[in-house]
């Protein structure tokens, strides 16, 4: 009997120890789950706070850039690369933009790990794909510009032919879908009209060809002349018939010393009697700009790309795009009609 009672007590103690261990494991599991949930909530709240902070700072930077462009319009004259808007903002600590008084001490402390940089670029320094079409047909002078561009870059002519054909299809499809084209052959089955050069891949453009074209082309909502004050040497050779590489380099050197106020100044600097300058295709001023802003907060990098249109003193945002950042959120593209403002 004594042996049986001892065995029974041993089994009871073993069961109690096993139950205690199971209880400890259960409590540890629940505690770990609670800690993980708390950590996840903190991370989500931190990401949302970073998103909100980034949005406000980049919106402020966009308004600041629009103000610079509006002030430039107030002064008048041609647009060139020696003006304040063309000077890039190198990466700077955000606290340097705050007033160094007591009221901004907390804000300055909070912004010590935030860095802002940005650049305003002239979109009319490039060849505008919208110029290729006029009244539903190919515009021959603009087509010759793109032919010269493709030749300079060593790109196949077949790619240009495909691009033009697909743009025609996209324009006709857009006209048919909106009811502006009432022709019997109007069909809305073409590709979408691109809103930015990156989207030319929709039209079947080769990735290598697209990569070489991107620095020299743009897609704007209306026909625009090329600003000769800001165009690169490649674009100058493409938009000016009869201008060789040496001529383009001489023009670049001349405008660096003295930006051109009119097309007459360009012709004098070119010293080419045969050069013809059409004010509908080339000029010395700009209405469309791109704004690139980069904000770094506590290691998180947020970038935003905006396109603005300037009409005299009115600078309006056409759209904004924020590339994918896993720590911040997905791509955000905004038409932004509410961003229109007069300065």
N, C-alpha and C positions, 0 to 999 in steps of 0.2 A: 504493500500500500504506500509505503514511504517513497519507493521508487516511482510509482505512477503519479503521485502528487507532485513530486519534483519535476517530472517531465511535463506535467500540465502547466506548472508555473513557468517553466522555461519557454514553452510555446506561447504563453500569454505575454511574457516579456518580449519575445521576438515579434509577436504581432503588434505590440504597442510601439516598439522601435520602428517597425516598418510603417506603421500609420504616422508616426512623428516625421519620418523621412518624407513620406508622401505629402504631408502637410507643408513641410518646409519647401519642397519642390513646387507645390501649387502656389504658395505665397510668393516665392521667388519669381515664378512665371508671371503671376499677376502684377508684381511690382515692376518687372522688366517691361511688360506690355504698357503699364501706366507711364513709365519713364519714356518709352518710345513714342507714345501718343503725345506726351508733353513736348518732347524734342521736335516731333513733326509739326506740332502746332506753332512752336517758336520759329521754326524754319519757314513755314508758310507765312506767318505774320511778318517775318523779316523780309521775305521776298516781296510781299505786297507793299510793305513800307518802302523798299528800294524802288519798286515799280512806280509808286506815287511820287517819290522824290525825284526820280529820273524824269518822269513826265513833266513835272513842274519846271525843273531846271532847263530841260531841252526846249520847252515851250517859251520860257523866258529868253533863252539864247536865240530862238527863232524870231521873237519880237524885236530883240536887239538888232539882229541882222537886217530885218525889214526897216527898222529905223535908220540904219546906216544907208541903205539903198534909197530911202525916201529923202534923206538929207543930201545925198549925191544928186538926186533929181532936182532938188531945190536950187542947187548951184548951177545946173544946166551944163551944156557943153557935151563933148563926146565922152564915151566910156572907154577907159584904157587901163592897163595893168599897173599904173602908178597911182591909182586912186585908192582911198582908204578901204573900200570894200574888197579890193583884190589882195589885201594883205592878210595872210592866214593867221589865225590865232593858235599859237603853239600851245602844247599842253601846259596848263597853269593850274595851280591849286585854287580851288573855288573860294577859299577864304580871302584871297587877294582882291576879289571883287567886292568884298564887304567893307563898309566903313569901319575904321579902327577906333570906334568909340565904345563906351560902356554898353550902350543899348544893343550892340551887335556882338558882344563878347561870347555869348552862348552859341549864337549862330556860327561864328567863326570857329569856335572849338568843334562844333559838329561837322564842319566842312573841311577839317584838316586832312581827311582821307579821301576827298573828292577832287577829281581833276577834270578840267574841261578843255576841249580843243575843238577847232572848227575851221571851215573854209567856205567862202562864197566863190562860185565858179560861174563864168559866163557861158550859158548854153548856146548862145548865138555865135560862139567861137567855133562851132562845128557845123557840118552840113546837116540840114534838117530834112529828114525823110519825107515829111509832109509836102515839101516843095516838089517832090518827084511827080505828083499828080495834080492836075488842074482841070476842072470841069469834066472829071471822069476819064481823062486821057493823060498819057505820059507827057510831061513838060520837057521838050527837047533840050533847052539850055541847062536845066538841072541834071538831066540824064548825062550830058557831056561832062558835067562836074564830077558825077559819081564814076564815070568811065575813067577820068583822069586819076581819081582817088584809088580805084581798084588797080590801075596800072602801076602807080607809085608803090603800092603795098604788095605788088606781085600776086594779086588774087585772081582766080579764074573768072573770065567773063561770064561763064555759065551761071555762076553764083549770083551775079548782078541781074542777069536775065530772070532767074528764078525769083529773086527778091522783088523785082518790078512787077512780074506777073502775079505774085501772091498779094502784093499791096493793092493791085487793081481788083482782085477778087474780094479782098477784105473791104475795100471801099464800096464796091457794088453790093456786097452782102449787107453792109451797114445801111446803105441808102434804101435797100429793099425792106429791111426790117423796120425802118423808121417811116416808110411810106413816102420818102422824098423822090424815089425813083419809080416812076409809073410805067416804065418800058415793059414790053411784052416778055422780054427775056430776063427780067429782074428776078433773082432768086436769092434767098437769105441762107445759102448753104456754104458760104465761103468762110475763111478763117476770121478770127476776131482781129480788129485793128489794134496793133500794139500801142501801149501807153508809154513804154520806155524801151530803150534799145535792147536791154536784156531779153525782152520778150520776142525778139526776132527769131529765136529758135522755133517759135510756133510756125513760122513760115517756111521751115525746112532749111534755114541757113546753117551751113556747116559750123560746128563749134570753133574750129581753128580760124575760119574766116571771120566769125563774129568777134572772137577775142581780139583780132587785129583791127577790126573796124571800130570797136567801142570807144577808143579815145578820140575818134574823129567824127562821130555822128551823134545825132540826137533825134528825138521824136517830140515835136511841139504841137499844140492844138491848132495852130494856124501857120500859114506861110510866113517865113521870116528871112530877112537878109543876113548874110554872114558879116559879123563885125570884124573888119580888117585890123582893128587895133588890138584884138585879143586872140585872133586865130593863130594856130601854129604854122610852121613853115609848110607842112604837108597840106594843110587846108588851104593856105594861100596859093599853092601851086595847083590845087584842084579847082578852086573857084575863079582863078584868074587865068584866062586862056593866053598861052604864049609866054608864061612866066616860068623860067627854068630854075633849077636849084640855086644857082649863083644869084639870080635875080631875087629869089625869095629871101636868101640870106641877107642881101643888101637892104631889102625892105624891113627885115627884122631889126637890123642894126639902126636904120634910120628912125624907125618909130620908137626905139628904145631911148634915143636922144631927144626926140620931140614927137609925142603922139599926134596923130592926125585928127584935125577937127572936121575935115570934110573930105569928099572924094577928090576934090581938086588937089589937096595936099598929097593924097596917095599917088596921084598921077605925076605930080612933080617929083616925088621921091623915087618913083619907079623908073623914070627916064626912058620909058618905052613908048614911042609915038604911036605904035599900033595897038596899045592897050586900050580896051573899051571897058568902061565901068558903068554897069546898069544899077541904078539906085534900088531897083526891086530885088536884086540878087546880092548886092554887097552894100555895106554902109559903115558907119563909125560909131553907132550907138546900139544899146541893147535894152530889151524889155523882159527877157526871160533869164532867170538865174537859178542855179541849184545851190542848196545849202546842205553841207555835211557837218553834223555835230557828233562828237564822241564824248561820253561822260563815263568816268571810272569811279565807282563808289565801293570802297572796301573790297577791291579785287574784282568786282562785277563790272563788266564792260557793256555799255549800252550805246548803240549807234542809231542815228536817225538821218534820213535823207529826205529833203523837201524840195519842191519846185515852186517858185514864186513868179508872179507876173507883175511887172511894174508899168503902170500907165500914169505918166506924169507923177503926181504925189501919192497916188493910190497904189499900194503894194499889197497884193492878195496872194494867199497860199492856195495853190491849185491842188496839191495832195502831199501827204507825208507818209513815209514808210519806215518802219523799224524792223531790221533783220532779226532773225530768230536768235534768241539767247536763252538757253535752258534755265538759267538762274532768274531770268526776269519774266519771260513769257514769249508768246508766239509773235510772228510777223503781224504788224498792224499797219494797214494802208488806209489812209483817211482822205477822202476828197476835200475835206476842210473848207466848205463854203463859209462857215462861221468865222474863219480866221481872217476874212477880208476886213481891212481897216484903213483909214486915212491917217497919214502922219503929217 
